[in-house]
Amino acid sequence: MKSQPNIVRHVFDVVLLVVGSTVMALAYNLFLIPHQIVPGGVSGISMILNHFFQTPVGLVSLGLNIPLFILGVRVLGRTYGLKSLAGVVISCLMIDLFTYVLPVGKATDDIILACVFGGITLGAGLGLVFRGGGSTGGSDIVGQVLNRYTNLSIGSAILLTDTLIVSAAGAAFSSIELALYGFLNLYLATRTIDLVIEGVSYTRAMLIVSSKPAEVSAAITSNLGRGATRLHATGAYTGQEREVLLAVMSKKEVPRARDIVRAIDPRAFLIITDVYEVFGEGFRPRVEPGPRS
């Protein structure tokens, strides 16, 4: 019998799938289809076919997604496959629903606004679907497969796989401008996907290579109230053993920490990078999720 937290998690994932698919469908109907801005993916291919044969974008997308759905099941697992199927079916039906049953009409006559807001809306919808553990099919599945086996983020992987489709759309519509709008839309969508999935970076990680690690770590702890971890390392060039300090802090604490390090050791080597999630004392509470079936 499934635990209560596990059931709640699955229900929440379904809500994300439905809401994300609906937002994505609205992006197509409000911004993309009326202005022939092809964002790539199977839906982009369906838009090209719709231009020539007036075929339903959603229904054709559903048919083209069948082999990719099979790929998603084999590579990403049965649970992912079921959620992916739900995302594909809901998003495709929503596109045609808003086109033929409840026509929403285009949101703007300005193609630039349509490109920008279409990309942001589409990316937000796809990001919600991905957070729910599913996909809306097409290059989304390919993107998540590439993400599984490479260092590419999901958004970057989709950007890579969709380039050819956007280029083909420009040739099909005999318009270089539409292809350029498609690339801009695709970029905005992928950036929004990563933002929704990874969130806004609110913390920073600081790596400090100093000849005075004890003094620096003590100063950071006493002045900022942040802990620092002393890591043992060896310089590749000098062969000398050194200590590297790792400290995680909020954005606003970075200037103070930088001044503290420079005051103690002006020759210290600093690396400051974004951190998207931190769990533990002083940050978000650590939550132990139940097993996902």
C-alpha positions as CSV (number, residue, x, y, z in Angstrom):
1,M,0.0,0.0,0.0
2,K,1.4,3.4,-1.0
3,S,2.2,5.9,1.8
4,Q,0.3,9.1,2.1
5,P,3.2,11.3,1.1
6,N,3.8,9.2,-2.0
7,I,0.1,9.5,-3.1
8,V,0.2,13.3,-2.5
9,R,3.4,13.5,-4.6
10,H,1.7,11.6,-7.5
11,V,-1.4,13.8,-7.3
12,F,0.8,16.9,-7.4
13,D,2.7,15.6,-10.4
14,V,-0.6,15.0,-12.2
15,V,-1.7,18.6,-11.4
16,L,1.6,19.9,-12.8
17,L,1.1,17.8,-16.0
18,V,-2.4,19.2,-16.6
19,V,-1.6,22.8,-15.8
20,G,1.7,22.7,-17.8
21,S,0.0,21.1,-20.8
22,T,-2.8,23.7,-20.8
23,V,-0.4,26.6,-20.6
24,M,1.6,25.1,-23.4
25,A,-1.5,24.7,-25.6
26,L,-2.5,28.4,-24.9
27,A,1.0,29.5,-26.0
28,Y,0.4,27.8,-29.4
29,N,-3.1,29.2,-29.9
30,L,-2.5,32.7,-28.6
31,F,0.9,33.4,-30.0
32,L,2.6,30.8,-32.2
33,I,0.1,29.3,-34.7
34,P,-1.5,32.6,-35.7
35,H,1.9,34.1,-36.6
36,Q,3.4,30.9,-38.0
37,I,6.2,31.0,-35.4
38,V,7.5,27.4,-35.3
39,P,9.2,26.6,-32.0
40,G,10.6,23.2,-33.1
41,G,9.6,19.8,-31.9
42,V,6.8,17.5,-33.2
43,S,4.3,20.3,-32.8
44,G,6.5,22.5,-35.1
45,I,6.4,19.8,-37.7
46,S,2.6,19.6,-37.3
47,M,2.4,23.4,-37.8
48,I,4.3,23.0,-41.1
49,L,1.9,20.3,-42.2
50,N,-1.0,22.5,-41.1
51,H,0.3,25.3,-43.3
52,F,0.2,23.1,-46.4
53,F,-2.7,20.7,-45.7
54,Q,-4.8,22.4,-43.0
55,T,-4.4,19.3,-40.8
56,P,-5.2,19.7,-37.0
57,V,-2.0,20.5,-35.2
58,G,-2.8,18.6,-32.1
59,L,-4.0,15.4,-33.7
60,V,-1.0,15.2,-36.1
61,S,1.3,15.8,-33.1
62,L,-0.3,13.0,-31.3
63,G,0.3,10.6,-34.2
64,L,3.9,11.7,-34.7
65,N,4.6,11.3,-31.0
66,I,3.9,7.5,-30.9
67,P,7.5,6.3,-31.8
68,L,9.0,8.9,-29.5
69,F,6.7,7.8,-26.7
70,I,8.0,4.3,-27.1
71,L,11.6,5.6,-26.9
72,G,10.7,7.5,-23.7
73,V,9.3,4.3,-22.1
74,R,12.4,2.2,-23.0
75,V,15.0,4.7,-21.9
76,L,13.3,6.7,-19.0
77,G,11.2,4.0,-17.5
78,R,7.5,2.9,-17.3
79,T,6.5,5.5,-14.8
80,Y,8.0,8.2,-16.9
81,G,6.3,6.7,-19.9
82,L,2.8,6.8,-18.3
83,K,3.3,10.5,-17.3
84,S,4.7,11.3,-20.7
85,L,1.7,9.7,-22.4
86,A,-0.6,11.8,-20.2
87,G,1.3,14.9,-21.1
88,V,1.2,14.1,-24.8
89,V,-2.5,13.4,-24.9
90,I,-3.5,16.3,-22.8
91,S,-1.4,18.9,-24.6
92,C,-2.4,17.7,-28.1
93,L,-6.1,17.6,-27.2
94,M,-5.8,21.1,-25.6
95,I,-4.3,22.6,-28.7
96,D,-7.2,21.4,-30.9
97,L,-9.7,22.2,-28.1
98,F,-8.6,25.8,-28.0
99,T,-8.5,25.9,-31.8
100,Y,-11.9,24.3,-32.8
101,V,-14.1,23.9,-29.7
102,L,-13.2,27.0,-27.6
103,P,-11.3,29.2,-30.1
104,V,-9.3,31.7,-28.1
105,G,-8.0,33.8,-31.0
106,K,-4.6,35.4,-31.1
107,A,-3.5,37.6,-28.3
108,T,-1.7,40.2,-30.3
109,D,-1.1,41.4,-33.9
110,D,2.5,42.2,-33.2
111,I,4.7,39.3,-34.2
112,I,7.6,40.4,-31.9
113,L,5.3,40.4,-28.9
114,A,3.9,37.0,-30.0
115,C,7.4,35.6,-30.3
116,V,8.6,36.8,-26.9
117,F,5.5,36.0,-24.9
118,G,4.9,32.8,-26.9
119,G,8.4,31.6,-26.0
120,I,8.0,32.5,-22.3
121,T,4.6,30.9,-22.0
122,L,5.6,27.8,-23.9
123,G,8.7,27.4,-21.8
124,A,6.7,27.9,-18.5
125,G,4.2,25.2,-19.6
126,L,6.9,22.7,-20.6
127,G,8.9,23.4,-17.4
128,L,5.8,22.6,-15.3
129,V,5.3,19.3,-17.2
130,F,9.0,18.4,-16.7
131,R,8.7,19.1,-13.0
132,G,5.7,16.7,-12.9
133,G,8.0,14.0,-14.3
134,G,6.5,13.9,-17.7
135,S,6.8,15.3,-21.2
136,T,4.6,16.7,-24.0
137,G,6.4,14.5,-26.4
138,G,8.5,15.4,-29.5
139,S,11.9,16.8,-28.9
140,D,11.0,17.1,-25.2
141,I,11.6,13.4,-24.9
142,V,14.7,13.5,-26.9
143,G,15.9,16.4,-24.7
144,Q,15.3,14.4,-21.5
145,V,17.1,11.4,-23.0
146,L,20.1,13.5,-23.9
147,N,20.0,15.1,-20.4
148,R,20.1,11.5,-18.9
149,Y,23.3,10.6,-20.8
150,T,25.1,13.9,-21.3
151,N,25.9,17.1,-19.3
152,L,23.5,19.1,-21.3
153,S,20.6,20.7,-19.4
154,I,17.1,19.8,-20.6
155,G,16.6,23.2,-22.2
156,S,20.0,23.1,-24.0
157,A,19.3,19.6,-25.3
158,I,15.9,20.7,-26.7
159,L,17.5,23.8,-28.3
160,L,20.0,21.5,-30.0
161,T,17.5,19.1,-31.4
162,D,15.0,21.7,-32.5
163,T,17.4,23.8,-34.6
164,L,16.8,21.7,-37.7
165,I,13.0,21.9,-37.4
166,V,13.0,25.7,-37.1
167,S,15.3,25.9,-40.1
168,A,13.0,23.6,-42.1
169,A,10.0,25.8,-41.1
170,G,11.7,28.9,-42.5
171,A,12.3,27.1,-45.8
172,A,8.7,25.8,-45.9
173,F,7.2,29.2,-45.3
174,S,9.8,30.9,-47.6
175,S,10.6,33.4,-44.9
176,I,14.0,33.9,-43.3
177,E,12.4,36.3,-40.8
178,L,10.0,33.6,-39.6
179,A,12.9,31.3,-39.0
180,L,14.7,34.0,-37.0
181,Y,11.6,34.5,-35.0
182,G,11.4,30.8,-34.4
183,F,15.0,30.7,-33.1
184,L,14.4,33.6,-30.8
185,N,11.2,31.9,-29.5
186,L,13.1,28.7,-29.1
187,Y,15.8,30.4,-27.1
188,L,13.3,32.1,-24.8
189,A,11.4,28.9,-24.3
190,T,14.5,26.9,-23.3
191,R,15.7,29.6,-20.9
192,T,12.3,29.6,-19.3
193,I,12.3,25.8,-19.0
194,D,15.6,25.9,-17.1
195,L,14.3,28.7,-14.9
196,V,11.1,26.8,-14.0
197,I,13.0,23.5,-13.4
198,E,16.1,24.8,-11.6
199,G,14.6,28.0,-10.1
200,V,16.2,31.3,-9.5
201,S,19.7,31.1,-8.0
202,Y,19.4,32.8,-4.5
203,T,22.7,31.5,-3.1
204,R,26.3,31.5,-4.0
205,A,29.1,29.0,-3.4
206,M,32.6,30.3,-2.8
207,L,35.8,28.3,-3.2
208,I,38.8,29.9,-1.5
209,V,42.4,28.8,-2.0
210,S,44.4,30.6,0.6
211,S,47.6,30.2,2.5
212,K,45.7,31.1,5.7
213,P,42.7,28.8,5.6
214,A,42.2,28.7,9.4
215,E,42.0,32.5,9.7
216,V,39.7,32.9,6.7
217,S,37.3,30.2,7.8
218,A,37.2,31.5,11.4
219,A,36.5,35.1,10.0
220,I,33.7,33.9,7.8
221,T,32.1,32.0,10.6
222,S,32.4,34.8,13.1
223,N,31.4,37.7,10.8
224,L,28.8,36.0,8.6
225,G,27.6,33.2,10.7
226,R,28.3,30.8,7.9
227,G,30.2,27.6,8.1
228,A,33.1,26.7,5.9
229,T,34.4,23.3,4.9
230,R,38.1,22.7,4.6
231,L,38.9,20.4,1.7
232,H,42.4,18.9,1.2
233,A,43.8,19.4,-2.3
234,T,47.1,19.2,-4.2
235,G,48.2,21.8,-6.7
236,A,48.6,20.3,-10.1
237,Y,51.5,22.6,-11.1
238,T,53.4,23.0,-7.8
239,G,52.5,19.6,-6.3
240,Q,52.0,21.3,-2.9
241,E,49.3,20.2,-0.6
242,R,46.8,23.0,0.1
243,E,43.5,23.5,1.8
244,V,40.5,24.7,-0.2
245,L,37.6,26.3,1.7
246,L,34.0,25.8,0.6
247,A,31.4,28.3,1.9
248,V,27.8,28.7,0.8
249,M,26.0,32.0,1.5
250,S,23.3,34.3,0.2
251,K,23.9,36.7,-2.6
252,K,24.0,39.8,-0.3
253,E,26.7,38.1,1.8
254,V,29.1,37.6,-1.1
255,P,30.6,41.2,-1.1
256,R,31.3,41.0,2.7
257,A,32.8,37.5,2.4
258,R,35.0,38.7,-0.5
259,D,36.3,41.7,1.6
260,I,37.0,39.4,4.5
261,V,39.1,37.1,2.4
262,R,41.0,39.9,0.8
263,A,41.7,41.6,4.1
264,I,43.2,38.4,5.5
265,D,44.9,37.1,2.4
266,P,45.2,39.5,-0.6
267,R,46.7,36.7,-2.7
268,A,43.8,34.3,-2.1
269,F,42.3,32.7,-5.2
270,L,38.4,32.9,-5.2
271,I,35.8,31.1,-7.3
272,I,32.2,32.3,-6.9
273,T,29.4,30.4,-8.6
274,D,25.6,30.1,-8.6
275,V,23.9,27.5,-6.4
276,Y,20.3,26.6,-7.2
277,E,19.3,24.4,-4.3
278,V,20.8,24.2,-0.8
279,F,19.2,22.0,1.9
280,G,20.3,22.0,5.5
281,E,21.0,24.2,8.5
282,G,20.8,27.9,7.6
283,F,19.0,27.3,4.3
284,R,15.9,25.2,3.2
285,P,14.8,22.5,5.6
286,R,15.9,19.0,4.6
287,V,12.9,16.9,3.6
288,E,13.2,13.2,3.1
289,P,10.8,12.2,0.4
290,G,9.1,8.8,0.3
291,P,10.1,6.3,-2.3
292,R,8.6,6.9,-5.8
293,S,7.1,3.9,-7.5
